[in-house]
Amino acid sequence: MLQKLRFQPGFNKQVTATGGEGQWVSGDYVRFRYGSPEKIGGWAQLGDVTLTGRNTALHHFVNASGIKYAALGTNRMLYVYSGGAFYDITPIKATTTLTNAFTTTNGDATVTITFASAHNISKYDIVYLDNFTAITDSNFSSTDFDDKTFMVTSIPSSTTITLEMGSAESGSGASTSGGIRVQHFYSIGPATEASAAGWGLGLWGGTVAGEVFDTLDGALTNSSSSIVLDDSTGFPASGTVLINDERIAYTTNTTGTGTLSGLTRGSDNTTAAAHSDGATVTDASEYTKWGASQTGDIITAPGLWSLDNYGNKLIATIVDSATFSWDSDASGATSTRATIISNAPTAAVQTLVSTPDRHLVFFGTETTIGTTSTQDDMFIRFSDQESIDATTSYAPSAINTAGTQRLADGTRIVSAIRGRDAIYVWTDTSLFIMRFVGAPFTFSFQQVGTNCGLIGKHAAVEVDGSAYWMSENGFFRYTGRLESLPCLVEDYVYDDLNTVPKNHIYAGLNNLFGEVTWFYPGSGAESNNRSVTYNYMDSTPERPVWTTSSLARSSWFDSSIFGKPHGTEYDSSATSDATVGNTDGVTTYFEHETGQDQIKAGTRTGISASIQSGDFDISMGQGGGADLRGDGEYMMKIRRVLPDFLSQTGDARVTLNLKNYPTDSEASSSLGPFTSSTTTTKIDTRARARAIALKVDNTSTKQHWKLGTFRLDIQADGRR
């Protein structure tokens, strides 16, 4: 007899497959609409290039001229996207013009640039080279350097940096006969947030009295057992030296020969490496007094941005550093760069524009403007209304609306988002509501939640007057009152969540389908490789609708500006972008909910969507007929499957997974899996088992499906 298969919407991963009768228990790249599961929409790459580094913030806005912009901040650069093209607007920290500054060596891809004085550039920083006139005695030409960005490979000394070219020098060795301008971008930070060794992070803390340094007299391999200096006078009889990023302990200093011997390579949790002749060797012995390297709870923070817009102006804050603006409505805007906001705080966790009152708010900022050492993780400062860069913009007085506030509950402000009529501010433990009230206080602050802190800087969104967020131990919503969201996939997410790179967790709204999605790193992953979605439109108190997916995005923005949501994908191993020597991977920018497939770098690939039910079994009904939702006492035989799709493009695949006992491995029907086309009316099979689960998926491009109500021709077939 034919029986309909009915399943509740959403996944339930809090039960076993046997306990999930009448429910969906797993899947990938699917969503629920009006209670029915369907494959999600496709995505296509925007622009024809990748971006340097990991994208950590995404913001959309429209300027007064009606031009749409997407701002993307990576851990190395700042971009805007408009009209199908990307523009580099990364702020410049310092500009230096040099002459005869380049040196190369035959057979080596390394280029050394020498400055007249200390450059204050760090390894992995980005520099932009332009106004290059000529280079001699080299196979490289000015076109290899002019108007190009480079990642700095190493810092041999305070006055030199090295760049790594894509090929080796084949000339005799270069020297410049003309000039070049080196523009040093502001440092943002590493791509990865990770645990670190406590006292072994380079030269940690303190100062060295009478610092001594010299240069190598001969190159080192990563296993050399002695160091020869030009002159080791002044170095201790035994101690530790620093060469590039490697600390090397030694037991004997033979000053007559300049030799340091009895080496321990890669000491204090550093890595043994090769070092070129002439590299700077610094006495780091004094730092050993701070203790040996040890693993602790120290986290190396990644390079993060906070992005918003103040009308036409993009407001961009490097987290825990300076804040910049970029005028999108200025003449030739896309050929200009962001510049630092004068008179503003120089260190903050985040900035946000309060609307419609138009105050620029700094969270986790300085108590004394311009003194970064006074940065207080719980301190808030806001500008005068309609003023963000005047000398009095941030100085509270009786004739302006500037002010400050320190929150009381928590140890640090994690993030803030703008809501319909208020700003939501999370600490690591609590939620506050910040609301504009006018003079004399400007803003009111109300604590509305405890034990509900935010897990990461981008882990919250607001929609329709409600805030949704992910904490360290669950999902929450604030609708005027604090609610803990019931979650039927909670253990699946939190049992396999890597909490070290938690600031990479990114919450994204897809208001086209009533979804809030959190992209997060699974156990052992340094980047977001999974996602969990809550459907706030289809959910009920009795049945919250959750799904999980392997869709991985490093940032997300909804459809409010460009009509469709946008997201970014990070690839840590890719190097194919415009920054020479980049080792931080690249970001690809996508438009979502377009077509059925993924289109990346001009290549179309299918999205492997799937959904699987819990196990269902039978009992004997009145009159001897088989009744689904049984107790598993009887074996069952299925002779036909009648597929039912509300919509379908291309083929779908139908599988019946068979079990006799809950702990059995699944075995598919001997006649399956089955291909179901748009014209398929029935699928004949000979499936026999005590419990059966339904799985639907697709395997190729240009395939899409939305399930209706499947029917099975099923009968009882004995007790064994």
C-alpha positions in Angstrom: 0.0 0.0 0.0 1.1 3.6 -0.7 2.1 5.7 2.3 3.2 9.3 2.4 6.5 10.4 4.0 6.1 13.5 6.1 9.0 15.1 7.8 9.3 18.1 10.1 11.3 21.1 8.8 14.9 21.6 9.8 17.6 19.2 11.0 17.6 17.5 14.3 21.2 16.4 15.2 20.4 16.0 18.9 19.1 12.5 18.3 20.3 9.4 16.6 19.1 8.4 13.2 16.7 5.9 14.9 15.4 8.6 17.2 14.9 10.9 14.3 11.9 9.2 12.8 9.7 11.8 11.0 12.6 14.3 10.9 15.5 15.3 8.7 18.8 14.5 10.5 21.5 15.7 8.0 22.2 17.4 4.8 24.4 20.0 3.0 23.6 23.1 0.9 19.9 22.9 1.6 17.4 25.3 3.1 13.7 25.1 4.2 11.0 27.3 2.7 7.5 27.0 4.0 8.4 23.7 5.6 9.9 22.1 2.5 13.6 21.4 1.8 15.3 22.7 -1.3 18.8 23.1 -2.7 20.2 26.6 -2.0 20.9 29.0 -4.8 24.2 29.2 -6.6 26.9 31.9 -6.5 29.2 33.6 -9.0 32.5 35.4 -8.7 32.4 39.2 -8.8 35.4 40.9 -10.5 38.1 39.0 -12.3 40.8 39.2 -9.6 41.4 37.9 -6.1 42.3 40.1 -3.1 45.4 39.9 -1.0 44.9 38.2 2.3 41.9 37.1 4.3 38.8 39.3 4.1 37.7 40.1 7.7 35.0 42.7 7.2 32.5 43.6 4.4 30.2 46.6 4.2 27.8 47.9 1.5 26.6 51.5 1.1 25.3 53.9 -1.5 26.7 57.5 -1.8 24.8 60.7 -2.6 25.3 60.1 -6.3 23.6 56.8 -6.2 26.8 54.8 -6.7 26.9 51.4 -4.9 30.0 50.4 -3.1 31.2 47.3 -1.3 34.1 47.9 1.1 36.3 44.9 1.9 39.0 44.9 4.5 41.6 42.1 4.5 44.3 41.4 7.0 46.7 43.3 4.7 44.7 45.8 2.5 41.5 47.8 2.1 39.5 47.7 -1.1 36.2 49.0 -2.5 34.3 47.3 -5.2 32.1 49.2 -7.6 31.0 48.8 -11.2 32.6 45.3 -11.5 36.0 46.5 -10.5 38.1 46.5 -7.3 40.1 49.6 -6.2 42.9 49.6 -3.7 42.3 52.4 -1.1 44.6 51.1 1.6 45.9 54.0 3.8 49.6 54.8 3.5 51.6 55.2 6.8 54.8 56.6 5.3 56.3 57.5 2.0 60.1 57.5 1.3 61.9 58.5 -1.9 65.2 56.6 -2.5 68.0 56.6 -5.1 70.4 53.7 -5.9 68.6 51.6 -3.2 68.2 48.3 -5.0 70.6 45.3 -4.8 70.3 41.8 -6.2 72.5 38.8 -6.5 72.9 36.5 -9.5 70.8 33.3 -9.1 68.8 34.7 -6.2 65.2 36.0 -6.3 65.7 38.3 -3.3 65.7 42.1 -3.8 67.2 44.2 -1.0 66.1 47.8 -0.6 68.3 50.1 1.5 66.9 53.1 3.3 68.9 56.1 4.5 67.4 55.8 8.0 65.2 53.5 10.0 62.2 52.4 8.0 59.9 51.1 10.7 58.6 48.4 8.4 57.8 44.9 9.7 58.0 41.5 8.0 54.9 40.7 6.0 53.9 44.4 5.7 52.8 45.6 2.3 54.7 48.3 0.3 53.7 50.0 -2.9 56.5 51.0 -5.3 56.1 53.7 -7.9 58.1 56.4 -9.7 60.7 53.8 -10.5 63.0 55.2 -13.2 65.6 52.5 -14.1 67.6 49.5 -12.9 71.0 48.3 -14.2 73.0 45.1 -14.3 69.7 43.1 -13.8 67.3 41.0 -15.8 64.6 42.9 -13.9 63.2 46.0 -15.4 61.3 49.0 -14.0 58.1 47.4 -15.1 58.7 44.6 -12.6 58.5 47.1 -9.7 56.7 50.3 -10.9 53.1 50.6 -9.7 53.1 47.3 -7.9 52.4 46.1 -4.4 54.8 43.7 -2.6 54.8 41.8 0.7 58.0 42.3 2.7 59.8 39.0 3.0 62.3 39.9 5.8 63.9 42.7 7.7 67.7 42.2 7.7 68.2 45.4 9.6 66.5 48.6 10.7 67.5 50.2 7.3 66.9 47.3 4.9 64.0 45.2 3.7 63.8 42.3 1.3 61.3 41.4 -1.4 60.9 38.1 -3.1 60.5 38.1 -6.9 58.8 35.4 -8.9 62.1 34.5 -10.6 65.8 34.7 -9.8 68.2 37.4 -10.9 70.2 36.4 -14.0 72.2 39.5 -14.4 75.5 40.3 -12.6 73.8 42.1 -9.7 71.6 45.2 -9.7 72.0 48.7 -8.7 69.5 51.5 -9.4 70.6 54.4 -11.5 67.5 56.3 -10.8 65.0 56.8 -8.0 62.0 55.0 -6.5 59.2 55.9 -4.1 58.3 53.4 -1.4 54.9 53.7 0.1 54.4 51.8 3.3 50.8 50.7 4.1 49.5 50.6 7.6 50.1 47.3 9.3 46.8 45.4 9.9 47.9 42.0 11.2 48.3 38.3 10.4 45.7 36.2 8.6 45.3 33.7 11.4 44.3 33.9 15.0 46.2 31.2 16.9 47.5 30.1 20.2 51.0 31.2 21.0 53.9 30.5 23.3 53.9 32.8 26.3 57.4 34.2 26.6 58.8 33.2 23.2 57.0 35.6 20.9 60.1 37.3 19.6 61.8 39.8 22.0 58.9 40.0 24.5 58.7 42.8 26.9 61.4 44.9 28.7 64.4 46.6 27.2 68.0 45.8 26.5 70.5 48.0 28.1 73.4 48.7 25.7 72.0 46.7 22.8 74.7 45.0 20.7 74.4 43.9 17.1 76.7 42.9 14.3 76.5 41.2 10.9 77.1 37.6 9.7 80.4 36.9 8.1 79.2 34.1 5.9 75.7 32.5 5.3 74.1 30.0 7.7 72.0 27.0 6.8 69.2 25.8 9.1 71.6 23.4 10.7 74.9 25.3 11.0 76.7 24.6 14.3 78.5 27.9 14.6 78.0 31.6 13.8 80.8 33.8 12.5 80.4 37.5 13.0 82.4 40.4 11.6 83.1 41.2 15.2 81.7 39.5 18.3 83.2 42.0 20.7 80.5 43.2 23.1 78.5 40.0 22.9 78.3 38.0 26.2 80.5 35.0 26.7 77.3 32.9 26.4 73.8 34.0 25.6 71.2 34.3 22.9 71.2 36.1 19.6 68.4 37.0 17.2 68.7 36.6 13.4 65.6 37.6 11.5 62.9 35.6 13.3 65.1 32.9 14.8 66.6 33.0 18.3 69.8 31.0 18.7 71.4 30.2 22.1 75.2 29.8 22.3 77.6 28.6 25.0 80.9 30.1 23.8 82.0 33.4 22.3 85.5 33.3 20.8 86.0 37.1 20.2 89.3 36.6 18.4 87.6 34.9 15.5 84.2 36.4 16.0 82.8 32.9 16.4 79.8 31.9 18.5 79.6 28.1 19.1 77.7 25.5 21.1 74.5 26.5 19.3 70.9 25.6 20.1 69.0 26.4 16.9 65.4 27.6 17.0 65.4 28.3 20.7 62.5 29.9 22.6 59.9 28.3 20.3 61.3 29.9 17.1 62.2 28.0 14.0 65.7 27.2 12.7 66.2 28.8 9.3 68.8 29.8 6.7 70.3 33.3 6.9 72.2 35.1 4.3 75.7 36.7 4.5 75.5 40.1 6.0 72.3 39.5 8.0 71.9 41.5 11.2 72.7 39.6 14.4 71.3 41.1 17.6 72.3 40.2 21.2 69.0 39.1 22.7 70.5 37.6 25.9 68.8 40.1 28.3 65.4 38.8 27.3 66.2 35.3 28.6 65.6 36.8 32.1 61.9 36.9 31.3 61.6 33.2 31.4 61.8 30.3 29.0 59.2 29.8 26.2 56.0 28.3 27.4 52.6 27.5 25.9 49.8 29.4 27.5 46.5 31.1 26.8 48.0 33.9 24.7 46.3 34.4 21.4 47.9 36.2 18.5 45.2 38.5 17.2 44.5 38.5 13.5 44.3 41.6 11.4 40.7 42.8 11.6 38.7 45.8 10.3 35.6 47.5 11.5 33.7 49.2 8.6 30.7 51.6 8.4 29.8 54.7 6.5 29.2 58.2 7.6 27.1 59.4 4.7 29.4 59.4 1.7 32.4 58.6 3.8 33.6 55.1 4.5 34.8 54.8 8.1 37.4 52.1 8.4 39.1 51.1 11.7 42.0 48.7 12.1 41.0 46.9 15.2 43.1 48.1 18.1 44.6 50.8 15.9 43.8 53.9 13.9 40.6 55.0 12.2 40.4 56.2 8.6 37.9 57.8 6.2 37.4 57.6 2.4 35.2 60.0 0.6 33.3 58.0 -2.0 31.7 61.2 -3.5 35.0 63.1 -4.1 36.3 63.7 -7.6 38.3 60.7 -8.7 37.5 58.9 -5.5 38.6 55.4 -6.7 42.1 56.7 -7.4 42.5 58.1 -3.9 43.2 56.3 -0.6 41.7 56.3 2.8 43.3 58.8 5.2 43.5 59.0 9.0 40.7 60.9 10.8 42.3 63.9 12.4 41.8 64.4 16.2 40.1 61.1 16.6 41.1 58.3 19.0 44.1 56.3 17.7 43.1 52.9 19.1 39.7 51.3 19.3 38.1 47.8 19.1 35.4 49.1 16.7 33.7 52.2 15.3 30.1 52.6 14.5 27.9 55.5 13.2 24.8 56.1 15.3 21.9 57.0 13.1 19.9 59.1 12.5 21.7 61.3 15.0 25.1 60.9 13.3 27.6 60.5 16.0 30.8 58.5 15.4 31.2 56.0 18.3 34.5 54.4 19.3 34.2 51.2 21.4 37.1 49.9 23.6 39.0 53.0 23.0 41.4 55.5 24.7 40.6 57.4 27.8 43.2 60.0 26.7 43.0 60.6 22.9 46.2 60.0 21.1 47.7 57.9 24.0 47.3 54.3 23.0 48.6 53.1 26.3 45.3 54.4 27.8 43.2 52.1 25.7 40.4 50.7 27.9 38.6 47.7 26.6 35.3 48.7 28.3 35.5 52.4 27.4 33.2 54.2 24.9 33.8 57.6 23.3 31.4 59.3 20.9 31.9 62.4 18.8 30.0 65.6 18.7 26.9 65.4 16.5 27.7 65.9 12.8 31.4 66.4 13.6 34.1 63.7 13.3 37.4 65.4 12.5 37.4 68.9 14.2 39.7 69.7 17.1 36.7 69.7 19.4 34.8 66.7 18.0 35.7 64.4 20.8 36.1 66.8 23.7 32.9 66.8 25.8 31.6 70.3 26.7 28.5 72.1 27.6 28.0 73.3 24.0 28.4 69.9 22.2 27.1 66.3 22.4 30.4 64.5 22.6 30.8 62.2 25.6 32.2 59.0 27.1 30.9 56.0 29.0 32.5 53.0 30.6 30.5 49.8 30.8 30.5 47.9 34.0 29.8 44.2 33.3 32.5 42.2 31.6 36.2 42.5 30.9 36.1 43.8 27.3 33.7 45.1 24.6 33.6 42.5 21.9 31.5 44.2 19.3 28.5 46.4 18.6 25.9 46.5 15.8 23.3 49.1 14.9 19.6 48.2 15.3 16.3 49.8 14.4 16.3 52.4 17.2 19.4 51.5 19.3 22.9 50.2 19.2 23.5 46.7 20.7 26.8 46.5 22.6 28.2 43.1 23.7 31.0 42.5 26.2 32.4 39.1 26.7 29.6 38.4 29.3 26.7 40.8 28.7 24.5 42.8 26.4 23.9 46.5 26.6 21.5 48.8 24.8 22.9 52.2 23.8 20.1 54.6 22.8 20.2 58.3 21.6 18.3 60.4 24.1 19.6 63.9 23.4 21.0 66.6 25.7 22.4 66.6 28.3 23.4 62.9 28.3 23.3 62.2 24.5 23.1 58.4 25.0 21.6 56.2 27.6 23.1 52.8 28.4 21.0 49.9 29.7 22.2 46.4 30.6 19.6 43.9 29.2 21.4 40.6 29.5 24.0 38.7 31.5 25.9 35.4 30.7 25.2 36.0 27.0 28.4 37.5 25.7 29.4 37.5 22.1 31.9 34.9 20.9 33.6 37.0 18.2 33.6 40.5 16.7 31.4 39.6 13.7 29.1 37.0 15.3 25.9 39.1 15.6 23.3 40.6 13.2 20.1 42.5 13.5 16.9 42.1 11.5 13.4 43.5 12.0 14.1 44.9 15.4 15.7 41.7 16.7 19.3 40.9 17.4 20.7 37.4 16.8 24.1 36.2 18.0 26.4 33.4 18.9 27.9 33.2 22.3 30.5 30.8 23.8 27.8 28.3 24.8 24.7 28.9 22.7 22.6 31.1 20.4 20.6 34.0 21.6 18.0 36.5 20.4 17.0 39.9 21.8 13.5 41.1 20.8 12.9 43.5 23.8 13.7 40.6 26.1 16.6 38.1 26.1 15.9 34.7 24.7 18.0 31.6 24.4 17.4 30.1 21.0 16.5 26.4 21.1 18.9 24.7 18.7 18.5 21.1 17.4 22.1 21.1 16.0 23.8 22.7 19.0 26.0 19.8 20.0 27.0 19.2 16.4 28.2 22.8 16.2 29.8 23.3 19.6 31.4 19.9 19.9 33.4 20.5 16.8 34.0 24.2 17.0 37.6 25.6 17.1 37.3 28.4 19.5 40.9 29.7 19.0 40.1 31.6 15.8 36.7 32.7 17.1 37.1 36.2 15.7 36.8 34.7 12.3 33.2 33.6 13.1 31.0 35.7 10.9 27.2 36.1 11.1 25.4 36.9 7.9 21.8 37.8 7.1 20.0 36.5 4.0 16.7 38.4 4.3 15.5 37.0 0.9 14.9 33.7 2.8 14.6 34.7 6.4 18.0 33.2 7.4 20.7 34.0 9.8 23.9 32.0 9.1 27.0 31.7 11.3 30.2 30.7 9.4 32.7 29.1 11.7 35.9 27.0 11.9 35.5 23.4 12.7 37.9 21.5 15.0 41.4 21.8 13.7 40.5 24.4 11.1 42.1 27.9 11.1 39.5 29.3 8.7 35.7 29.1 8.4 34.9 25.8 6.8 31.3 25.2 8.1 28.1 27.1 8.6 24.9 26.8 10.7 21.7 28.6 9.7 18.6 29.6 11.7 15.4 30.3 9.7 13.6 32.9 11.7 10.6 33.0 9.3 9.8 29.3 9.3 10.7 28.6 13.0 8.1 28.1 15.6 8.5 27.7 19.4 7.7 24.0 19.0 10.0 23.5 16.0 13.0 25.8 15.4 14.3 25.3 11.9 18.1 24.9 11.8 20.4 23.5 9.0 24.1 22.9 8.8 26.3 23.2 5.7 29.9 23.1 4.4 29.4 26.5 2.8 32.5 28.4 3.9 32.6 32.2 3.9 35.0 34.6 5.7 32.5 37.5 5.5 28.9 38.2 4.4 26.5 41.1 3.6 22.8 40.9 2.9 20.9 42.0 -0.2 19.8 45.4 0.9 22.2 47.4 -1.4 23.1 45.2 -4.4 19.8 43.2 -4.5 21.5 39.9 -3.7 23.7 38.8 -0.8 27.5 38.9 -1.2 30.1 36.7 0.5 33.8 36.1 0.5 35.8 32.9 0.3 39.3 32.7 1.7 42.0 30.3 0.4 45.1 30.3 2.6 47.2 28.4 0.0 46.5 30.5 -3.1 49.0 33.1 -4.3 47.5 34.2 -7.6 46.9 37.9 -7.0 48.5 41.2 -7.7 50.7 41.4 -4.6 54.2 40.0 -5.3 55.5 37.6 -2.7 52.1 37.3 -0.9 52.1 34.4 1.6 48.8 35.2 3.3 46.5 33.6 0.7 43.7 35.3 -1.2 40.0 36.2 -1.0 37.4 35.7 -3.7 34.3 37.8 -3.8 30.9 36.2 -4.7 27.3 37.2 -5.4 24.9 34.6 -4.0 21.4 33.3 -4.9 22.2 33.4 -8.6 21.7 30.3 -10.8 22.1 26.7 -9.5 25.9 26.4 -9.6 29.2 27.8 -8.4 31.1 30.0 -11.0 34.6 30.8 -10.0 37.4 32.0 -12.2 35.2 31.4 -15.2 34.7 27.7 -14.3 31.2 26.3 -13.5 30.9 23.5 -11.0 27.9 21.8 -9.4 26.8 22.3 -5.8 26.5 18.9 -4.2 23.3 19.4 -2.1 21.8 16.6 -0.1 19.3 15.8 2.6 18.7 12.6 4.6 15.9 11.6 6.9 16.0 9.7 10.1 15.1 6.0 10.1 11.5 5.1 9.8 10.0 1.6 10.4 6.5 0.1 10.5 4.1 -1.6 12.8 1.0 -3.6 11.8 -2.1 -1.5 11.7 -5.7 -2.6 12.1 -6.6 -4.9 9.3 -3.0 -6.1 8.9 -1.7 -3.2 6.9 1.7 -1.7 7.5 1.8 1.6 9.4 4.7 3.9 9.3 6.0 5.5 12.5 6.2 2.0 13.9 8.4 0.3 16.5 10.6 -1.8 14.2 9.1 -5.1 15.1 8.4 -6.0 11.5 10.6 -6.1 8.5 9.3 -4.1 5.6 9.5 -4.4 1.8 9.4 -1.4 -0.5 8.5 -2.1 -4.1 8.0 1.4 -5.5 9.0 5.0 -4.7 6.8 7.8 -6.1 8.9 11.0 -6.1 7.3 14.3 -5.6 9.1 17.6 -6.4 7.5 21.0 -6.0 10.1 22.2 -8.5 13.0 20.5 -10.3 15.6 21.4 -12.8 17.7 18.6 -14.2 18.0 15.3 -12.4 18.0 14.4 -8.7 19.2 11.2 -7.1 17.1 9.2 -4.7 18.6 6.7 -2.3 17.0 4.3 0.2 19.4 3.6 3.1 18.7 0.3 4.8 19.3 -0.9 8.4 18.2 -3.9 10.4 19.6 -2.5 13.7 20.3 1.0 14.9 24.1 0.4 15.1 24.2 -1.1 11.6 26.1 0.6 8.8 23.8 2.0 6.2 23.5 -0.1 3.0 21.7 1.2 0.0 19.1 -0.7 -1.9 20.6 -3.1 -4.4 18.8 -1.4 -7.2 19.8 2.1 -6.2 20.7 4.9 -6.1 18.0 6.0 -8.5 18.0 8.9 -10.9 14.7 10.9 -10.8 14.2 13.2 -13.8 11.5 15.8 -14.3 9.4 13.1 -16.1 9.9 10.2 -13.6 6.6 9.0 -12.2 7.8 6.0 -10.2 10.9 4.2 -9.2 10.8 0.4 -8.9 12.9 -1.2 -6.2 13.2 -4.3 -4.0 14.3 -2.7 -0.7 13.9 -4.8 2.4 14.9 -3.8 5.9 13.7 -3.2 9.4 14.5 0.6 9.1 14.8 2.8 6.0 16.0 6.3 5.5 15.4 8.5 2.5 18.2 10.5 0.9 17.9 13.0 -2.0 20.9 14.7 -3.6 22.3 15.9 -6.9 25.6 15.2 -8.6 26.0 17.6 -11.5 25.6 21.2 -12.8 22.4 22.9 -13.6 20.4 20.8 -11.2 17.9 22.2 -8.6 15.2 20.6 -6.6 12.5 21.4 -4.0 10.9 18.4 -2.3 7.2 17.7 -2.0 5.7 14.6 -0.4 7.3 11.3 -1.4 5.2 8.1 -1.3 6.3 4.5 -0.8 4.6 1.3 -1.8 5.3 -0.6 1.4 4.2 -3.8 3.1 5.1 -5.8 6.2 7.4 -8.8 5.5 7.8 -10.8 8.7 9.6 -10.3 12.0 13.1 -11.5 10.8 
